[in-house]
């Protein structure tokens, strides 16, 4: 049976169902999620920092600093975005940050805890973001690290095409008119 993404909370804006591997719920971030979000962020950087010969305390301080900088940047650049916690069976397993401007949506961030990666949940969240853009009749874009070829392949499988590139990131675009059902 196809999964679906549901949203709850004051800032929830429902989109069309998105088929996928599991039933998920989205809820707005709350102030008491901060420590958990720091751990989630750290889990997304663990492979990158594993070979770095720093003491664990230095790695932790670096990750906290990087998390704070990213959080500030996202809230400045996408102040009115949906900052959502992804839940499965009431358990927080990730985050989805989606900015819905009138003419264009931006998939700001998808992060999942390690045990929840590779299970189709990222695909479900991408499909949900695409459904939101399709419902609004607008394009969806994102930025992906050049150092993350697996994510680039995932987005390409979902119909995203490469756009502009910087030294560190590739911008990718998706538009519903390019994916109309026959």
CORMO-V454055 format. One record per helix or strand. SS is the DSSP state (H for helix, E for strand). FROM is the first residue (numbers start at 1). TO is the last residue. If there is no record, write none. Layout:
SS;FROM;TO  SS;FROM;TO
This chain:
E;5;8  E;24;28  H;31;50  H;56;77  E;82;88  E;91;100  E;104;112  H;114;116  H;121;136  E;139;145  H;149;157  E;161;165  E;169;174  H;176;179
